[in-house]
């Protein structure tokens, strides 16, 4: 394992939640590997997937932008990558970064080469990798009022109501990238979440090679729970589950993975004693802090995340 002065950190997730974690972790170390969910079928990513047999670029783009160099060059290129076209035509809603990644993948075919090219352009701190070697879909079965409903697609899974009964990837048991498995093996810390639990977090545990690597790793694991616990989540997602239920699901899909630390916002604990006992039963410690941008916000404050994570990792705040 590396020195804790500049620890190796692997961050798992997708979307805005992973981007917030990366923006915080980059202030604590420059040894970062982001492993990103690759099953998005909505918005610009979904439209591009219908036309090209590629990874959904959206979450990967956001991770790259979150890790851009902290100078005028890096920030300006990150802004360009995030810029969305507005028009009455086919380009409407497409971020520049999605189109750039699609072009590189269409030309080079190797998705990691394309990601590394954009990372070099942004002078990215660390590395951004896809969760699996091939693009995926997510399929889930929910029970709502005694009725079972099967849905497929990240958007559909993220917005479905009811109790999750099963979750699987399509195709099942995809291969993980050797470079991602090596990063997990060599990590000092691994963060999981926040993000849409069913479509961005749990899918990481459905890649058998990755789940096994997470269970074997000597790294300490930090689970960052969502700011929402019910349907007051992001406008395009249904939360519908408590922090306790989210942790129970995590344990269900990766029973052998050690949970060392759980970080949660202070405003969303409905049954602190039960949550505390559950975390302790996993051998972990519960950390409660103010993590929101402002009261009622559904977005993590990066500076507050930096402080909370640096406290957990027992290192001085950088930057």
KOLTIVO-253152 format. One line per 3 residues: their letters; for each residue z, y, x of N, C-alpha, C. Coordinates in nm, 3 decimals. Each point is the difference from the previous one (the first is absolute). Layout:
REM KOLTIVO-253152
a	Z:Y:X:Z:Y:X:Z:Y:X; ...
REM end
This chain:
REM KOLTIVO-253152
xxx	0.000:-0.120:0.083:0.000:0.120:-0.083:0.000:0.126:0.087; -0.058:0.105:-0.053:-0.012:0.123:0.077:0.129:0.079:-0.002; 0.006:0.100:0.085:0.116:0.088:0.003:0.011:0.076:-0.131
xxx	0.127:0.017:-0.046:0.022:0.071:-0.126:-0.023:0.150:0.014; -0.022:0.050:0.125:-0.033:0.141:0.017:-0.134:0.029:-0.067; -0.092:-0.094:0.006:-0.131:0.015:-0.064:-0.034:-0.133:-0.066
xxx	0.069:-0.032:-0.110:-0.011:-0.134:-0.058:-0.138:-0.028:-0.058; -0.037:-0.126:0.000:-0.122:-0.043:-0.067:0.032:-0.019:-0.148; -0.073:0.071:-0.084:0.025:-0.003:-0.144:-0.126:-0.042:-0.073
xxx	0.012:-0.098:-0.088:-0.108:-0.042:-0.088:0.034:0.042:-0.141; -0.093:0.068:-0.067:0.023:0.051:-0.135:-0.096:-0.069:-0.097; 0.056:-0.063:-0.103:-0.080:-0.072:-0.099:0.001:0.075:-0.132
xxx	-0.115:0.003:-0.066:-0.007:0.063:-0.131:-0.140:0.046:-0.032; -0.008:0.105:-0.080:-0.129:0.054:-0.038:0.018:0.131:-0.074; -0.106:0.076:-0.011:0.000:0.121:-0.080:0.089:0.111:0.055
xxx	0.047:0.086:-0.092:0.079:0.116:0.038:0.136:-0.039:0.057; 0.056:-0.113:-0.047:0.129:-0.043:0.052:-0.006:-0.033:0.147; -0.101:-0.076:0.042:-0.015:-0.034:0.140:-0.029:0.126:0.082
xxx	-0.082:0.089:-0.054:-0.033:0.124:0.073:0.126:0.081:0.028; 0.093:0.006:-0.096:0.125:0.074:0.021:0.084:-0.067:0.108; 0.008:-0.133:-0.004:0.075:-0.072:0.103:-0.058:0.025:0.138
xxx	-0.132:-0.006:0.011:-0.066:0.022:0.129:0.024:0.141:0.051; -0.006:0.098:-0.089:0.022:0.139:0.040:0.141:0.018:0.056; 0.096:-0.079:-0.049:0.136:0.008:0.051:0.016:-0.079:0.129
xxx	-0.050:-0.123:0.002:0.018:-0.087:0.116:-0.066:0.057:0.125; -0.111:0.070:-0.017:-0.071:0.055:0.115:0.085:0.103:0.075; 0.103:0.054:-0.066:0.090:0.095:0.066:0.109:-0.073:0.079
xxx	0.008:-0.131:-0.016:0.103:-0.079:0.067:-0.055:-0.086:0.113; -0.129:-0.023:0.000:-0.063:-0.084:0.102:-0.150:0.021:-0.003; -0.068:-0.034:0.109:-0.147:0.000:-0.001:-0.056:-0.142:0.006
xxx	0.090:-0.098:-0.010:-0.040:-0.141:-0.002:0.000:-0.049:-0.145; -0.105:0.036:-0.073:-0.005:-0.027:-0.144:-0.123:-0.084:-0.033; 0.021:-0.102:-0.082:-0.112:-0.074:-0.058:0.016:0.003:-0.152
xxx	-0.097:0.058:-0.067:-0.002:0.000:-0.147:-0.086:-0.118:-0.047; 0.058:-0.085:-0.084:-0.074:-0.111:-0.059:-0.013:0.029:-0.149; -0.124:0.013:-0.046:-0.028:0.064:-0.129:-0.059:-0.101:-0.100
xxx	0.049:0.007:-0.123:-0.055:-0.082:-0.107:-0.149:0.028:-0.018; -0.078:-0.105:-0.026:-0.146:0.017:-0.013:-0.051:-0.065:-0.128; 0.057:0.042:-0.114:-0.042:-0.056:-0.128:-0.030:0.106:-0.105
xxx	-0.005:0.127:0.041:-0.022:0.108:-0.096:-0.137:-0.015:-0.066; -0.001:0.015:-0.132:-0.127:-0.007:-0.074:-0.023:0.121:-0.088; 0.077:0.106:0.025:-0.012:0.119:-0.084:-0.059:0.118:0.074
xxx	-0.038:0.103:-0.074:-0.047:0.124:0.057:-0.116:-0.016:0.094; 0.000:0.081:0.105:-0.108:-0.002:0.098:-0.011:-0.136:0.068; 0.113:-0.059:0.037:-0.003:-0.131:0.066:-0.065:-0.106:-0.088
xxx	0.035:0.000:-0.128:-0.058:-0.098:-0.091:-0.150:0.018:-0.015; -0.045:0.125:-0.007:-0.143:0.026:-0.013:-0.075:-0.045:0.124; 0.058:0.024:0.117:-0.066:-0.041:0.124:-0.003:-0.153:0.013
xxx	0.105:-0.065:-0.047:0.003:-0.146:0.006:-0.105:-0.063:-0.091; -0.032:0.069:-0.108:-0.105:-0.051:-0.089:-0.138:0.005:0.067; -0.016:0.093:0.093:-0.131:0.019:0.064:-0.010:-0.072:0.134
xxx	0.115:-0.010:0.072:-0.001:-0.061:0.133:0.110:-0.106:0.008; -0.023:-0.108:0.075:0.102:-0.105:0.017:0.098:0.039:0.109; 0.081:0.105:-0.026:0.087:0.057:0.103:0.145:0.003:-0.048
xxx	0.089:0.030:0.095:0.139:0.027:-0.036:0.008:0.127:-0.084; 0.094:0.008:-0.091:0.023:0.128:-0.067:0.052:0.100:0.103; -0.069:0.109:0.021:0.037:0.089:0.112:0.114:0.096:-0.030
xxx	0.035:0.022:-0.126:0.091:0.108:-0.035:0.136:-0.006:0.067; 0.071:-0.111:-0.012:0.133:-0.010:0.059:-0.005:0.003:0.152; -0.105:-0.060:0.057:-0.018:0.004:0.145:-0.025:0.143:0.046
xxx	-0.078:0.075:-0.075:-0.028:0.140:0.031:0.129:0.081:0.001; 0.083:-0.019:-0.102:0.125:0.076:-0.009:0.094:-0.033:0.116; 0.001:-0.126:0.041:0.084:-0.038:0.114:-0.049:0.067:0.128
xxx	-0.132:0.002:0.020:-0.057:0.067:0.116:0.035:0.148:0.001; -0.013:0.065:-0.115:0.029:0.143:-0.008:0.148:0.027:0.028; 0.088:-0.090:-0.044:0.143:0.019:0.021:0.037:-0.011:0.147
xxx	-0.081:-0.070:0.078:0.029:-0.021:0.142:-0.087:0.084:0.093; -0.068:0.100:-0.055:-0.088:0.083:0.083:0.081:0.075:0.106; -0.068:0.041:0.106:0.066:0.077:0.105:0.060:0.127:-0.058
xxx	0.119:0.035:0.049:0.070:0.118:-0.050:-0.048:0.125:0.076; -0.130:0.025:-0.008:-0.058:0.120:0.059:-0.114:0.047:-0.091; -0.061:0.111:0.036:-0.104:0.057:-0.087:-0.115:-0.098:-0.020
xxx	-0.038:-0.071:0.106:-0.110:-0.096:-0.010:0.034:-0.111:-0.099; 0.113:-0.063:0.019:0.036:-0.113:-0.086:0.019:0.042:-0.143; 0.073:0.110:-0.023:0.026:0.044:-0.137:-0.127:0.044:-0.071
xxx	-0.090:0.067:0.072:-0.124:0.047:-0.064:-0.088:-0.118:-0.040; -0.009:-0.101:0.088:-0.080:-0.117:-0.035:0.066:-0.081:-0.111; 0.132:-0.004:-0.003:0.069:-0.068:-0.110:-0.030:0.069:-0.132
xxx	-0.001:0.134:0.000:-0.034:0.075:-0.121:-0.142:-0.032:-0.046; -0.092:-0.010:0.095:-0.138:-0.032:-0.035:-0.008:-0.141:-0.059; 0.070:-0.093:0.061:0.001:-0.137:-0.049:0.050:-0.007:-0.145
xxx	0.098:0.083:-0.032:0.062:-0.003:-0.133:-0.078:0.081:-0.103; -0.093:0.082:0.044:-0.075:0.086:-0.092:-0.081:-0.083:-0.099; 0.013:0.033:-0.130:-0.075:-0.070:-0.105:-0.113:0.089:-0.050
xxx	-0.118:-0.061:-0.014:-0.113:0.071:-0.057:0.026:0.028:-0.149; -0.043:0.114:-0.044:0.004:0.033:-0.143:-0.141:0.038:-0.044; -0.054:-0.080:-0.089:-0.136:0.025:-0.046:-0.021:-0.072:-0.132
xxx	-0.119:0.016:-0.054:-0.039:-0.073:-0.121:-0.080:-0.125:0.034; -0.008:-0.030:0.130:-0.082:-0.112:0.043:0.081:-0.118:0.050; -0.069:-0.089:0.072:0.059:-0.126:0.042:0.110:0.018:0.105
xxx	-0.001:0.111:0.073:0.101:0.021:0.103:0.133:0.050:-0.056; 0.003:0.037:-0.124:0.121:0.058:-0.058:0.121:-0.093:0.018; 0.107:0.057:0.057:0.123:-0.076:0.017:0.010:-0.081:0.127
xxx	-0.108:-0.012:0.074:0.005:-0.077:0.125:0.059:0.086:0.112; 0.106:-0.048:0.067:0.048:0.069:0.120:-0.097:-0.024:0.116; -0.012:0.098:0.087:-0.088:-0.013:0.115:0.037:-0.123:0.083
xxx	0.131:-0.023:0.017:0.045:-0.112:0.081:-0.043:-0.134:-0.054; -0.002:-0.014:-0.132:-0.046:-0.126:-0.059:-0.147:-0.026:0.032; -0.080:0.106:-0.007:-0.143:-0.015:0.029:-0.024:-0.027:0.148
xxx	0.080:0.064:0.085:-0.014:-0.023:0.143:0.034:-0.145:0.036; 0.111:-0.051:-0.054:0.036:-0.139:0.026:-0.104:-0.096:-0.055; -0.048:0.029:-0.122:-0.103:-0.087:-0.059:-0.125:-0.003:0.088
xxx	-0.038:0.115:0.055:-0.119:0.007:0.086:0.021:-0.080:0.129; 0.116:0.015:0.061:0.029:-0.072:0.124:0.003:-0.151:-0.025; 0.062:-0.040:-0.109:0.007:-0.143:-0.032:-0.138:-0.055:-0.034
xxx	-0.081:0.079:-0.071:-0.135:-0.046:-0.035:-0.087:-0.015:0.125; 0.027:0.083:0.100:-0.080:-0.005:0.123:0.053:-0.105:0.098; 0.131:0.000:0.023:0.058:-0.085:0.103:0.049:-0.134:-0.052
xxx	0.029:-0.006:-0.129:0.049:-0.120:-0.068:0.145:-0.033:0.037; 0.045:0.027:0.122:0.137:-0.031:0.038:0.093:0.111:-0.051; 0.087:-0.029:-0.097:0.083:0.105:-0.059:0.099:0.061:0.097
xxx	0.054:-0.079:0.093:0.097:0.054:0.094:-0.066:0.097:0.097; -0.123:-0.031:0.042:-0.075:0.092:0.086:-0.020:0.134:-0.070; -0.036:-0.005:-0.128:-0.019:0.124:-0.076:0.129:0.080:-0.011
xxx	0.110:-0.067:-0.028:0.129:0.068:-0.010:0.039:0.062:0.135; -0.024:-0.072:0.107:0.034:0.052:0.132:-0.086:0.121:0.036; -0.125:0.003:-0.045:-0.087:0.114:0.027:0.054:0.126:-0.069
xxx	0.040:-0.015:-0.125:0.055:0.116:-0.072:0.134:0.039:0.060; 0.080:-0.099:0.040:0.128:0.028:0.063:-0.020:0.081:0.129; -0.103:-0.034:0.076:-0.029:0.075:0.123:-0.040:0.143:-0.031
xxx	-0.076:0.019:-0.108:-0.042:0.134:-0.042:0.121:0.087:-0.033; 0.099:-0.059:-0.068:0.120:0.073:-0.041:0.108:-0.001:0.108; -0.026:-0.069:0.111:0.101:-0.020:0.105:0.129:-0.053:-0.060
xxx	-0.016:-0.107:-0.077:0.110:-0.057:-0.077:0.112:-0.051:0.091; 0.123:0.021:-0.045:0.118:-0.057:0.065:0.018:-0.141:-0.056; -0.015:-0.103:0.083:0.014:-0.136:-0.047:-0.134:-0.058:-0.043
xxx	0.006:-0.096:-0.093:-0.121:-0.070:-0.044:0.010:-0.035:-0.147; -0.113:0.000:-0.068:-0.007:-0.033:-0.142:-0.085:-0.126:-0.016; 0.055:-0.101:-0.069:-0.067:-0.129:-0.016:0.004:-0.044:-0.145
xxx	-0.099:-0.075:-0.044:0.003:-0.057:-0.136:0.095:-0.120:-0.007; 0.050:-0.027:-0.120:0.097:-0.107:-0.022:-0.060:-0.138:0.023; -0.129:-0.015:-0.020:-0.066:-0.130:0.011:-0.137:0.019:0.063
xxx	-0.061:-0.112:0.037:-0.129:0.006:0.067:-0.116:0.023:-0.095; 0.026:-0.010:-0.130:-0.105:0.019:-0.101:0.053:0.085:-0.114; -0.088:0.071:-0.073:0.043:0.075:-0.118:0.056:-0.095:-0.105
xxx	0.095:0.050:-0.080:0.069:-0.085:-0.096:0.004:0.062:-0.138; 0.032:-0.083:-0.098:0.040:0.045:-0.132:0.139:-0.055:-0.029; 0.068:0.061:-0.096:0.133:-0.046:-0.040:-0.006:-0.045:-0.145
xxx	0.066:-0.111:-0.028:0.007:-0.053:-0.135:0.146:-0.024:-0.035; 0.040:0.038:-0.121:0.140:-0.015:-0.040:0.010:-0.039:-0.146; 0.110:-0.068:-0.031:0.032:-0.033:-0.140:0.130:0.070:-0.036
xxx	-0.002:0.074:-0.109:0.117:0.071:-0.049:0.039:-0.056:-0.137; 0.130:0.004:-0.028:0.049:-0.037:-0.133:0.052:0.125:-0.067; -0.053:0.028:-0.117:0.039:0.119:-0.075:0.024:-0.039:-0.145
xxx	0.126:0.011:-0.045:0.037:-0.037:-0.136:-0.039:-0.145:-0.031; 0.019:-0.087:0.099:-0.028:-0.142:-0.019:-0.144:-0.040:0.015; -0.087:0.098:0.028:-0.143:-0.027:0.013:-0.039:0.009:0.148
xxx	-0.070:-0.103:0.049:-0.047:-0.001:0.138:-0.135:0.069:0.010; -0.017:0.083:0.100:-0.125:0.071:0.022:-0.037:-0.012:0.147; -0.122:-0.045:0.027:-0.049:-0.009:0.137:-0.092:0.118:0.027
xxx	0.023:0.068:0.111:-0.084:0.115:0.037:-0.044:-0.017:0.144; -0.117:0.055:0.032:-0.052:-0.007:0.136:-0.044:0.138:0.045; 0.031:0.032:0.124:-0.035:0.130:0.055:0.125:0.080:0.030
xxx	0.000:0.073:0.112:0.119:0.074:0.039:0.039:0.104:-0.105; -0.097:0.071:-0.053:0.031:0.101:-0.102:0.062:-0.065:-0.123; -0.059:-0.111:-0.045:0.049:-0.067:-0.119:0.140:-0.057:0.021
xxx	0.025:-0.054:0.119:0.132:-0.056:0.030:0.104:0.111:0.010; -0.037:0.111:0.062:0.094:0.111:0.017:0.038:0.065:-0.132; -0.088:-0.005:-0.099:0.025:0.068:-0.127:0.041:-0.093:-0.113
xxx	0.006:-0.130:0.027:0.036:-0.095:-0.106:0.149:0.011:-0.033; 0.032:-0.016:-0.127:0.139:0.002:-0.045:0.048:-0.143:-0.020; 0.130:-0.019:0.014:0.057:-0.132:-0.024:0.069:-0.055:0.124
xxx	0.049:-0.120:-0.010:0.071:-0.066:0.108:-0.098:-0.084:0.081; -0.001:0.020:0.130:-0.092:-0.074:0.086:0.037:-0.148:0.003; -0.097:-0.085:-0.031:0.024:-0.144:0.002:-0.068:-0.068:0.120
xxx	-0.114:0.052:0.041:-0.067:-0.057:0.117:-0.090:0.106:0.062; -0.021:-0.014:0.130:-0.083:0.095:0.074:-0.074:-0.078:0.107; -0.131:0.020:0.009:-0.077:-0.069:0.102:-0.118:0.086:0.046
xxx	-0.048:-0.034:0.118:-0.116:0.068:0.055:-0.126:-0.079:-0.034; -0.111:0.070:-0.008:-0.131:-0.062:-0.022:-0.094:0.049:0.110; -0.047:-0.090:0.089:0.030:-0.142:0.006:0.142:-0.026:0.052
xxx	0.055:-0.115:-0.034:0.135:-0.034:0.042:0.006:-0.029:0.149; 0.116:0.025:0.055:0.030:-0.030:0.141:-0.107:0.050:0.096; -0.026:0.130:0.002:-0.097:0.054:0.096:0.059:-0.003:0.141
xxx	-0.087:0.010:0.098:0.045:0.004:0.139:0.049:0.140:0.034; 0.105:0.005:0.079:0.048:0.127:0.053:-0.072:0.030:0.131; 0.004:0.124:0.043:-0.061:0.037:0.127:0.094:-0.036:0.114
xxx	-0.049:-0.068:0.103:0.087:-0.035:0.113:0.070:0.121:0.061; -0.069:0.115:0.005:0.062:0.119:0.058:0.117:0.048:-0.085; -0.009:-0.017:-0.133:0.110:0.039:-0.087:0.118:-0.096:0.018
xxx	-0.028:-0.129:0.013:0.106:-0.098:0.021:0.071:0.024:0.133; -0.075:0.039:0.101:0.059:0.029:0.131:0.092:0.122:-0.009; -0.044:0.101:-0.076:0.083:0.120:-0.016:0.133:-0.034:-0.068
xxx	-0.005:-0.086:-0.100:0.122:-0.043:-0.069:0.090:-0.076:0.096; -0.060:-0.087:0.079:0.076:-0.081:0.095:0.072:0.089:0.103; -0.065:0.107:0.043:0.055:0.085:0.105:0.083:0.117:-0.053
xxx	0.011:0.014:-0.131:0.066:0.116:-0.059:0.151:-0.001:0.024; 0.056:0.121:0.012:0.144:0.019:-0.001:0.050:0.028:-0.141; -0.084:0.069:-0.079:0.033:0.035:-0.138:-0.121:-0.024:-0.088
xxx	0.024:-0.043:-0.123:-0.105:-0.017:-0.101:0.046:0.071:-0.126; -0.084:0.090:-0.051:0.030:0.063:-0.128:-0.088:-0.060:-0.109; 0.056:-0.013:-0.118:-0.072:-0.053:-0.116:0.019:0.097:-0.115
xxx	-0.111:0.056:-0.052:0.008:0.095:-0.109:0.017:0.142:0.053; 0.013:0.094:-0.095:-0.009:-0.015:-0.145:-0.145:-0.011:-0.045; -0.018:-0.013:-0.131:-0.134:-0.009:-0.056:0.003:-0.082:-0.126
xxx	-0.114:-0.010:-0.066:-0.010:-0.084:-0.118:0.041:-0.142:0.039; 0.110:-0.047:-0.055:0.062:-0.123:0.050:-0.091:-0.121:-0.015; -0.068:-0.009:-0.114:-0.082:-0.118:-0.027:-0.134:0.006:0.071
xxx	-0.056:0.117:0.018:-0.136:0.010:0.052:-0.010:0.048:0.144; 0.109:0.057:0.055:-0.005:0.050:0.137:0.103:-0.063:0.093; 0.111:-0.049:-0.056:0.109:-0.052:0.083:0.001:-0.152:0.001
xxx	0.018:-0.062:-0.116:0.008:-0.146:-0.006:-0.125:-0.071:0.054; -0.121:0.056:-0.017:-0.118:-0.070:0.055:0.010:-0.032:0.148; 0.074:0.080:0.077:0.015:-0.030:0.142:0.067:-0.136:0.022
xxx	0.079:-0.042:-0.096:0.072:-0.127:0.014:-0.081:-0.118:-0.052; -0.118:0.028:-0.054:-0.086:-0.107:-0.052:-0.104:-0.045:0.103; -0.004:0.067:0.114:-0.083:-0.044:0.111:0.089:-0.092:0.084
xxx	-0.023:-0.129:-0.008:0.093:-0.098:0.057:0.030:0.026:0.146; -0.103:0.025:0.081:0.021:0.022:0.143:0.087:0.123:0.025; -0.021:0.103:-0.079:0.077:0.122:0.018:0.144:-0.020:-0.045
xxx	0.019:-0.067:-0.114:0.137:-0.025:-0.048:0.078:-0.084:0.102; -0.065:-0.101:0.055:0.066:-0.084:0.101:0.033:0.081:0.124; -0.089:0.089:0.040:0.026:0.085:0.116:0.117:0.094:-0.027
xxx	0.006:0.055:-0.122:0.111:0.088:-0.037:0.133:-0.075:0.002; -0.002:-0.126:-0.038:0.123:-0.081:-0.001:0.044:-0.038:0.141; -0.097:-0.021:0.090:0.032:-0.039:0.137:0.040:0.118:0.088
xxx	-0.048:0.117:-0.033:0.017:0.116:0.087:0.148:0.030:0.026; 0.028:0.044:0.122:0.136:0.041:0.037:0.027:0.146:-0.039; -0.097:0.066:-0.059:0.017:0.139:-0.038:0.103:0.015:-0.111
xxx	0.061:0.118:-0.006:0.084:0.037:-0.113:-0.090:0.052:-0.111; 0.029:-0.037:-0.124:-0.086:0.035:-0.113:0.068:0.103:-0.091; -0.074:0.107:-0.029:0.050:0.105:-0.089:-0.084:-0.001:-0.127
xxx	0.062:-0.025:-0.113:-0.069:0.006:-0.129:0.024:0.138:-0.060; -0.107:0.074:-0.024:0.010:0.134:-0.058:-0.038:-0.010:-0.147; 0.098:0.014:-0.086:-0.024:-0.015:-0.143:-0.062:0.126:-0.059
xxx	-0.066:-0.018:-0.113:-0.070:0.109:-0.067:0.098:0.103:-0.057; -0.050:0.119:-0.023:0.080:0.104:-0.064:0.016:-0.026:-0.149; -0.091:-0.074:-0.058:0.002:-0.028:-0.142:0.055:-0.139:-0.024
xxx	0.062:-0.020:-0.117:0.045:-0.134:-0.038:-0.049:-0.037:-0.139; -0.052:0.097:-0.072:-0.054:-0.029:-0.133:-0.138:0.064:-0.013; -0.042:0.027:-0.121:-0.136:0.046:-0.021:-0.017:0.149:0.028
xxx	0.100:0.063:0.064:-0.017:0.139:0.042:-0.059:0.007:0.140; -0.080:-0.101:0.032:-0.059:-0.008:0.133:-0.121:0.091:0.010; -0.084:-0.027:0.097:-0.122:0.077:0.010:-0.080:-0.017:-0.129
xxx	-0.077:0.102:-0.031:-0.068:0.002:-0.130:-0.094:-0.118:-0.018; -0.051:-0.055:0.111:-0.098:-0.107:-0.012:0.060:-0.138:0.025; 0.133:-0.010:0.006:0.062:-0.130:0.023:0.117:-0.019:-0.094
xxx	0.027:-0.125:-0.032:0.114:-0.036:-0.082:0.104:-0.064:0.089; 0.120:0.058:0.007:0.103:-0.056:0.087:0.071:-0.115:-0.071; 0.075:0.032:-0.104:0.052:-0.102:-0.091:0.098:-0.099:0.057
xxx	0.045:0.014:0.122:0.094:-0.094:0.059:0.104:0.076:0.081; 0.121:-0.052:0.002:0.108:0.065:0.072:-0.006:-0.032:0.148; 0.071:0.075:0.084:0.007:-0.033:0.142:0.050:-0.142:0.024
xxx	0.096:-0.045:-0.079:0.049:-0.138:0.013:-0.112:-0.099:-0.024; -0.077:0.022:-0.104:-0.111:-0.091:-0.031:-0.106:0.003:0.109; -0.027:0.117:0.055:-0.099:0.009:0.107:0.046:-0.079:0.123
xxx	0.126:0.009:0.035:0.051:-0.076:0.114:-0.001:-0.150:-0.030; 0.033:-0.037:-0.122:-0.003:-0.141:-0.037:-0.142:-0.056:0.011; -0.099:0.080:-0.040:-0.139:-0.043:0.013:-0.039:-0.015:0.147
xxx	0.043:0.095:0.082:-0.029:-0.007:0.142:0.055:-0.130:0.059; 0.123:-0.032:-0.037:0.063:-0.122:0.049:-0.069:-0.125:-0.055; -0.047:0.009:-0.123:-0.069:-0.115:-0.061:-0.126:-0.035:0.076
xxx	-0.077:0.102:0.038:-0.128:-0.026:0.066:0.012:-0.018:0.151; 0.115:0.037:0.056:0.023:-0.022:0.144:0.146:-0.039:0.021; 0.041:-0.116:-0.050:0.142:-0.038:0.006:0.055:-0.015:0.141
xxx	-0.087:-0.025:0.098:0.048:-0.020:0.136:0.000:0.129:0.082; -0.049:0.109:-0.057:-0.004:0.126:0.073:0.134:0.071:-0.008; 0.056:0.031:0.116:0.126:0.071:0.007:-0.018:0.143:-0.052
xxx	0.097:0.046:-0.079:0.004:0.139:-0.045:0.120:0.064:0.066; -0.023:0.091:0.096:0.108:0.058:0.078:0.052:0.131:-0.058; -0.092:0.082:-0.051:0.039:0.131:-0.054:-0.082:0.029:-0.125
xxx	0.066:0.062:-0.098:-0.067:0.043:-0.122:0.030:0.148:-0.019; -0.104:0.081:-0.012:0.014:0.145:-0.015:-0.043:0.040:-0.140; 0.087:0.074:-0.070:-0.029:0.038:-0.138:0.044:0.144:-0.024
xxx	-0.071:0.068:-0.088:0.036:0.136:-0.038:0.126:-0.002:-0.087; 0.087:0.098:0.023:0.129:0.003:-0.067:-0.009:0.020:-0.152; -0.111:0.057:-0.047:-0.010:0.033:-0.142:-0.043:-0.118:-0.086
xxx	-0.039:-0.112:0.061:-0.056:-0.109:-0.080:0.080:-0.129:0.005; 0.128:0.009:0.028:0.083:-0.120:0.001:0.071:-0.010:-0.134; -0.039:-0.097:-0.080:0.060:-0.017:-0.132:0.121:-0.093:0.006
xxx	0.000:-0.094:0.093:0.110:-0.094:0.016:0.021:-0.020:0.149; 0.070:0.095:0.062:0.014:-0.001:0.145:0.074:-0.125:0.049; 0.103:-0.040:-0.074:0.077:-0.116:0.043:-0.086:-0.126:0.004
xxx	-0.082:-0.018:-0.104:-0.086:-0.118:-0.004:-0.103:0.005:0.113; -0.056:0.118:0.022:-0.098:0.015:0.107:0.065:-0.026:0.136; 0.120:0.056:0.018:0.072:-0.020:0.126:0.026:-0.148:0.026
xxx	0.046:-0.071:-0.102:0.030:-0.143:0.015:-0.127:-0.079:0.030; -0.111:0.037:-0.064:-0.125:-0.071:0.024:-0.046:0.019:0.144; 0.002:0.125:0.046:-0.042:0.029:0.138:0.089:-0.075:0.099
xxx	0.129:0.000:-0.025:0.093:-0.071:0.089:-0.024:-0.150:-0.003; -0.040:-0.052:-0.116:-0.028:-0.145:-0.010:-0.121:-0.038:0.084; -0.088:0.097:0.027:-0.115:-0.024:0.087:0.036:0.024:0.147
xxx	0.124:0.040:0.025:0.044:0.028:0.136:-0.034:0.140:0.047; -0.030:0.090:-0.095:-0.043:0.134:0.036:0.101:0.107:-0.034; -0.035:0.124:0.036:0.083:0.117:-0.028:-0.076:0.095:-0.091
xxx	0.071:0.058:-0.097:-0.060:0.094:-0.093:0.023:0.142:0.050; -0.108:0.080:-0.001:0.007:0.141:0.042:-0.046:0.087:-0.116; 0.083:0.091:-0.042:-0.029:0.088:-0.114:-0.011:0.143:0.051
xxx	-0.107:0.068:-0.036:-0.021:0.136:0.048:-0.087:0.077:-0.097; 0.003:0.131:0.011:-0.093:0.087:-0.073:-0.133:-0.006:0.072; -0.102:-0.056:-0.065:-0.129:-0.021:0.064:-0.114:0.075:-0.069
xxx	0.029:0.069:-0.110:-0.106:0.065:-0.078:-0.036:0.138:0.056; -0.124:0.040:-0.028:-0.043:0.134:0.039:0.082:0.105:-0.074; 0.033:-0.028:-0.126:0.085:0.087:-0.080:0.050:-0.083:-0.118
xxx	0.105:0.043:-0.071:0.053:-0.080:-0.112:-0.108:-0.033:-0.102; -0.014:-0.127:-0.033:-0.101:-0.044:-0.095:-0.134:-0.032:0.061; -0.019:0.033:0.128:-0.127:-0.028:0.066:-0.022:-0.150:0.013
xxx	-0.125:-0.041:-0.006:-0.036:-0.140:0.018:-0.059:-0.025:0.139; 0.020:0.095:0.092:-0.054:-0.014:0.135:0.114:0.013:0.101; -0.005:-0.086:0.101:0.099:0.006:0.106:-0.019:0.125:0.086
xxx	0.111:0.059:0.039:-0.002:0.111:0.094:-0.003:-0.058:0.141; -0.102:0.034:0.076:-0.018:-0.060:0.133:0.117:0.033:0.092; 0.047:0.124:-0.001:0.111:0.038:0.088:0.126:-0.080:-0.036
xxx	0.023:-0.023:-0.128:0.117:-0.078:-0.040:-0.015:-0.146:0.040; -0.124:-0.051:-0.007:-0.025:-0.137:0.046:0.023:-0.012:0.150; -0.043:0.101:0.075:0.023:-0.001:0.144:0.149:-0.012:0.030
xxx	0.078:0.082:-0.067:0.145:0.000:0.024:0.061:-0.135:-0.037; -0.038:-0.053:-0.116:0.057:-0.127:-0.045:-0.040:-0.116:0.091; -0.127:-0.005:0.038:-0.047:-0.109:0.085:0.058:0.011:0.141
xxx	0.011:0.123:0.051:0.057:0.016:0.134:0.147:-0.041:0.000; 0.069:0.027:-0.112:0.140:-0.043:-0.011:0.009:-0.153:0.000; -0.088:-0.063:-0.075:0.000:-0.147:-0.004:-0.034:-0.057:0.136
xxx	-0.098:0.057:0.064:-0.044:-0.051:0.130:0.089:0.045:0.116; 0.099:0.087:-0.033:0.099:0.043:0.098:-0.066:0.063:0.122; -0.089:0.093:-0.028:-0.064:0.073:0.110:-0.006:0.147:-0.036
xxx	-0.011:0.085:0.099:-0.004:0.143:-0.022:-0.131:0.039:-0.066; 0.006:0.099:-0.086:-0.120:0.051:-0.068:-0.092:0.065:0.101; -0.127:-0.033:-0.010:-0.102:0.055:0.091:-0.083:0.103:-0.075
x	-0.023:0.113:0.058:-0.089:0.098:-0.060:0.066:0.079:-0.108
REM end
